[in-house]
Amino acid sequence: MNNQQPIDLLRLLTARLERLSADSHWARRASGLRGNMLKVLEEIESGREVAPDRLELLIESSFEILRRAAQEIPDLEAFKKTMR
């Protein structure tokens, strides 16, 4: 991975976390994590060095929250069957 790839991924994950439904159990955790991510992105944009392991931890945590939030999404097909 080149130096720009983790930064681009962090930006993408920040946007994805923002889109979590407020009804999601994970939205509150996502909000806190997103705040940290935005802080790191500001540090990077201001030219400060950010440790790669810090970026990696934020990225891994983001994927974990997104995975767990996705598990809360009901199966639409199963829902349709119960409504018949």
Steps between C-alpha positions, in 0.01 A plus 500: 500500500640841413481792743182644346293179506436484878406868497254450214357195676465700823305769312272239345436328833430836666227562244357149545486536879317829460228322304410252773140528605444686824287198599805277484642382830843568350433859391618648829830312493538587134457867585784494752727307267414733215599797713841343556534429132420859408759620750765275342404615151540863615843417641602343169367793297692745719819312418551321830629144503252233615625159609400224256384278787258775608351507150479121497317493833245757381445309176458165676262651756294658221462172316399327822226753575375488142492117512302501822262770378439301182404198710215706647345553158200270473478247222239651267407165344439342841292800600288471185434131576375580848263763359324252268 
